[in-house]
Amino acid sequence: MLNESILHKFFHEKSNDLVVARMFLAFGYAIFCVTPALFLKSEGFSDSAIGFIMAGTSVLALVTSLYSTVVMEKINEYTLFLFSTFLPTVFLILLVIFPTFQVFILFLVMSSVFSTIRSNSFSILFKDITKNNEYTKKEGMMYSFLNIGWFIGPFLGGLLIENYSFAHTFALTSMFFSITFLISYSLKLKLRKKEHKVIDANIIQNIFSYFRNKDLIHAYFIAFSSAFWYVLIFTYLPLFIVDSGLGETWVGIFVALTQLPLIFIQLKLGYFVDKFDMKKILLVAYIYLFLVTLILFFFHEIYFSMILLISTALALGFIEPLREIFFFNNVKRVDEEKTFPVFRTSFSMGEILGKISISGVLLIFPFYYSYILMSFMMLGTVFLVSRIKT
């Protein structure tokens, strides 16, 4: 009876229902995340070429995010979230039936567009239906749930690729996408309409307006650096692991273990933010990322590298939710649709510059030189975080 009461109370809140829906989506993406680099590798592309191809999808995501302001001010976030979950599911099913290079590239393109719209709309939707005094706690809980998916998903993806086929990975991903859509659709959320005096269709003006706010600039570069870091984890480390003679299952195990500590840290995010200043938490987190990459430049044996990079989840467990919390703490509710898409480009910019710069390094130097590049980026972020006010 007690368990039933707890479950009833949990699912009585729409924000918690959204967390569960997003968790299933995370399962799908986590299963798929190890696929792009390995699929392109199987098609004969070099590590550097794969980086440039993936950078192209990030450019598309960046452009989509900038144009999404107009869409989100005209269509409510709930409708956009449903639409941008349903269409990629359809394309995934096509990929299961026709697992060819051409269809795969088409899916990557469509996924870049719709995942950006979905992420933008979900973040604002979740913030708007969550009580202000519970937002930090709920954001931490949401990321904890997401990382359950990101812990199990990569392992399943690597296992399926090594023992079965890419098509099996696509099929399982589409199943989780479908579950997400069905849960979200069943909520039938009714949102209070925001009154926008004008539609902010001028992209250049939106960008300049965003970067006139010093706090929002800080929010942008905090998120940018974390996206830059994840390029190493999700694009290049899988290639490095395979090139070192380990199988695809090891790729899944590695990516899964980078997510495990995040589950427990983010459940207690509210406690840590209350006990310690947000600035101090971010500062310590980025200092740790800087030190790890510096050490790996000198000591880059594969197993040692994997263990040390897995430990960085302790830092990322705080960075992930705090980057959006810091943003929303510094923007008015009525300006969310105008400013969040610009903020969201920080993820794409981090991915683009991360992929291009590391690919450039790999054209000339061995893989471990990418660590020194990453250490400079993390050190720059340490200096930036030291200047923020919370």
Summary of the structure (lengths in Angstrom):
residues: 390
radius of gyration: 20.1
end to end distance: 42.8
largest distance: 63.7
contacts: 1379
relative contact order: 0.16
helix: 85%
strand: 0%
